[in-house]
Amino acid sequence: MAFAAACGDEVRVLESAPPRPDADPEPFDIRVYALSAGSRAFLREIDAWHRMPAERISAVTRMEIFGDDGRSRLEFSPPGGKALAWIAESNRLSRAIEDAARERGVVISNACRPGSIAVRPGGTEVVLEGGEAAVGDVLVGADGVDSWVRRELGLASEEKRYAETAVVAHFRCERPAAGVARQWFRADGILAWLPLPGDRMSIVWSARDALAEELAALEPEALARRVRDAGGAALGDLALDSAVARFALRLVRVPRIAVQGAVLVGDAAHGVHPLAGQGVNLGFQDARNLARELGARSPLERPGDFGLLRRHERARRADVDAMQFVTDRLEWLFGLDASLAVAVRNAGLRAMDSTAWAKRLLANRAMR
Ligand SMILES: Cc1cc2nc3c(=O)[nH]c(=O)nc-3n(C[C@H](O)[C@H](O)[C@H](O)COP(=O)(O)OP(=O)(O)OC[C@H]3O[C@@H](n4cnc5c(N)ncnc54)[C@H](O)[C@@H]3O)c2cc1C
């Protein structure tokens, strides 16, 4: 949808979900994203950012990361009180982008059931169940990590299922998080606390499957105590303020994302572990880059030309590979039980914490 908004009235969106309800529910959406400065810039370019209610967005001004030996930590914050990221709700973000897309002339067809794809020299055709055919110069598959478009185009993917489930919930806190995001690399998983406005915060606990099941089955008070203790009571007592959701975690590598007449963006092109909270940011940068490549094409090129789509593929490769490599290796390193691994990873955190340039590098990377 963000790609469509970036291109405007030349795009038709075929969305399988039904139309969005008129209003979003008042409680905070269980899904929240940490949006990078790069994503915010793109959302501003496509007139979506200002459509989100500012009072429901929380700026992250400091990051604290803890090891699992009780003393190793790494803290960083950008200079000049700038934000590292902004936490926004998934439903309000989607609505803002969709409204921007409509206003820019994008045609959105909901409740579509695509049945087949045919790539022809004159364009790419999607035939919907029911018989209607949609033809365009290029088909952009943005249909998530289990992408139907990817399968239908015969693009290979390599998948690794982590033996972990993300447990997601919101809490009210005795003391407000005040813009500080915290992450604990624990022996039993990776726990992130993300600041929400006021006295709220959201957690993502990427826990081994058995622990995730145990956490999700706890009574609200018991879960709140467990989360409080896992985070060293950094925000005092907690009270559960939402349902508890669970998401299976996967790494999905897609070596080739482009063919003549079609290309993949977002999770369809790459699944990453959420420990760095970067999935949605990678997807926005895909959308931004593809829209730019299409906008800057030579008069001799057509939007579906393989050469043009390959340029996009190459431009995005380094960013996606780096994020998949780092999150996968961190997940592996902090999943090891061997005492040498425990010592190495905690020493690594302490070394980073005492190296100013490394912290600057981290802050800059997080803000991209
Ligand atoms: C627990 C957890 C926490 C996360 N936290 C973060 C975070 O903090 N920050 C972050 O950046 N990322 C995070 N992510 C990752 C993030 O959720 C994804 O990267 C992001 O949602 C991908 O967006 P997408 O548009 O590519 O795919 P999706 O959000 O999956 O959207 C796909 C769209 O395609 C539609 N669709 C599907 N199939 C079809 C079809 N056949 N035809 C037509 N339409 C179809 C769907 O209805 C949907 O609208 C997290 C993920 C998990 C699991």
The ligand as an SDF file (V2000), in Angstrom:
LIG
                    3D

 53 58  0  0  0  0  0  0  0  0999 V2000
    5.8000  -10.6030   16.8700 C   0  0  0  0  0  0  0  0  0  0  0  0
    6.2510   -9.7050   15.7780 C   0  0  0  0  0  0  0  0  0  0  0  0
    6.6490   -8.4180   16.0810 C   0  0  0  0  0  0  0  0  0  0  0  0
    7.0880   -7.5780   15.0780 C   0  0  0  0  0  0  0  0  0  0  0  0
    7.5100   -6.3410   15.4330 N   0  0  0  0  0  0  0  0  0  0  0  0
    7.9880   -5.5340   14.4890 C   0  0  0  0  0  0  0  0  0  0  0  0
    8.4820   -4.2220   14.8200 C   0  0  0  0  0  0  0  0  0  0  0  0
    8.4960   -3.7770   15.9680 O   0  0  0  0  0  0  0  0  0  0  0  0
    8.9530   -3.4570   13.8220 N   0  0  0  0  0  0  0  0  0  0  0  0
    8.9670   -3.9100   12.5340 C   0  0  0  0  0  0  0  0  0  0  0  0
    9.4410   -3.1750   11.6680 O   0  0  0  0  0  0  0  0  0  0  0  0
    8.4800   -5.1170   12.1810 N   0  0  0  0  0  0  0  0  0  0  0  0
    8.0020   -5.9570   13.1180 C   0  0  0  0  0  0  0  0  0  0  0  0
    7.5350   -7.1720   12.7530 N   0  0  0  0  0  0  0  0  0  0  0  0
    7.5010   -7.5630   11.3340 C   0  0  0  0  0  0  0  0  0  0  0  0
    6.2960   -6.9550   10.5910 C   0  0  0  0  0  0  0  0  0  0  0  0
    5.0900   -7.3700   11.1830 O   0  0  0  0  0  0  0  0  0  0  0  0
    6.3050   -7.3560    9.1320 C   0  0  0  0  0  0  0  0  0  0  0  0
    7.5970   -7.1550    8.6050 O   0  0  0  0  0  0  0  0  0  0  0  0
    5.2990   -6.5190    8.3050 C   0  0  0  0  0  0  0  0  0  0  0  0
    3.9830   -6.6910    8.7710 O   0  0  0  0  0  0  0  0  0  0  0  0
    5.3540   -6.9400    6.8550 C   0  0  0  0  0  0  0  0  0  0  0  0
    4.5070   -6.1330    6.0840 O   0  0  0  0  0  0  0  0  0  0  0  0
    4.0050   -6.6050    4.6610 P   0  0  0  0  0  0  0  0  0  0  0  0
    3.0890   -5.5380    4.1830 O   0  0  0  0  0  0  0  0  0  0  0  0
    5.1470   -6.9970    3.7990 O   0  0  0  0  0  0  0  0  0  0  0  0
    3.1950   -7.9500    4.9160 O   0  0  0  0  0  0  0  0  0  0  0  0
    1.8600   -8.1510    5.7620 P   0  0  0  0  0  0  0  0  0  0  0  0
    1.7820   -7.1970    6.8970 O   0  0  0  0  0  0  0  0  0  0  0  0
    1.7870   -9.6040    6.0320 O   0  0  0  0  0  0  0  0  0  0  0  0
    0.7050   -7.7410    4.7310 O   0  0  0  0  0  0  0  0  0  0  0  0
    0.3790   -8.5500    3.6070 C   0  0  0  0  0  0  0  0  0  0  0  0
   -0.9030   -8.0190    2.9640 C   0  0  0  0  0  0  0  0  0  0  0  0
   -1.2100   -8.8180    1.8260 O   0  0  0  0  0  0  0  0  0  0  0  0
   -2.5610   -9.2550    1.9020 C   0  0  0  0  0  0  0  0  0  0  0  0
   -2.5900  -10.5600    1.2220 N   0  0  0  0  0  0  0  0  0  0  0  0
   -2.0850  -11.7370    1.6580 C   0  0  0  0  0  0  0  0  0  0  0  0
   -2.2780  -12.7080    0.7300 N   0  0  0  0  0  0  0  0  0  0  0  0
   -2.9230  -12.1190   -0.3020 C   0  0  0  0  0  0  0  0  0  0  0  0
   -3.3730  -12.5900   -1.5750 C   0  0  0  0  0  0  0  0  0  0  0  0
   -3.2030  -13.8650   -1.9730 N   0  0  0  0  0  0  0  0  0  0  0  0
   -3.9880  -11.6940   -2.3880 N   0  0  0  0  0  0  0  0  0  0  0  0
   -4.1600  -10.4150   -2.0230 C   0  0  0  0  0  0  0  0  0  0  0  0
   -3.7420   -9.9020   -0.8400 N   0  0  0  0  0  0  0  0  0  0  0  0
   -3.1240  -10.7580    0.0000 C   0  0  0  0  0  0  0  0  0  0  0  0
   -2.8810   -9.3270    3.3780 C   0  0  0  0  0  0  0  0  0  0  0  0
   -4.2690   -9.2130    3.6050 O   0  0  0  0  0  0  0  0  0  0  0  0
   -2.1200   -8.1000    3.9010 C   0  0  0  0  0  0  0  0  0  0  0  0
   -2.8570   -6.9160    3.7730 O   0  0  0  0  0  0  0  0  0  0  0  0
    7.0890   -8.0180   13.7260 C   0  0  0  0  0  0  0  0  0  0  0  0
    6.6510   -9.3070   13.4110 C   0  0  0  0  0  0  0  0  0  0  0  0
    6.2570  -10.1600   14.4240 C   0  0  0  0  0  0  0  0  0  0  0  0
    5.8150  -11.5500   14.0740 C   0  0  0  0  0  0  0  0  0  0  0  0
  1  2  1  0
  2  3  1  0
  2 52  2  0
  3  4  2  0
  4  5  1  0
  4 50  1  0
  5  6  2  0
  6  7  1  0
  6 13  1  0
  7  8  2  0
  7  9  1  0
  9 10  1  0
 10 11  2  0
 10 12  1  0
 12 13  2  0
 13 14  1  0
 14 15  1  0
 14 50  1  0
 15 16  1  0
 16 17  1  0
 16 18  1  0
 18 19  1  0
 18 20  1  0
 20 21  1  0
 20 22  1  0
 22 23  1  0
 23 24  1  0
 24 25  2  0
 24 26  1  0
 24 27  1  0
 27 28  1  0
 28 29  2  0
 28 30  1  0
 28 31  1  0
 31 32  1  0
 32 33  1  0
 33 34  1  0
 33 48  1  0
 34 35  1  0
 35 36  1  0
 35 46  1  0
 36 37  1  0
 36 45  1  0
 37 38  2  0
 38 39  1  0
 39 40  1  0
 39 45  2  0
 40 41  1  0
 40 42  2  0
 42 43  1  0
 43 44  2  0
 44 45  1  0
 46 47  1  0
 46 48  1  0
 48 49  1  0
 50 51  2  0
 51 52  1  0
 52 53  1  0
M  END
$$$$
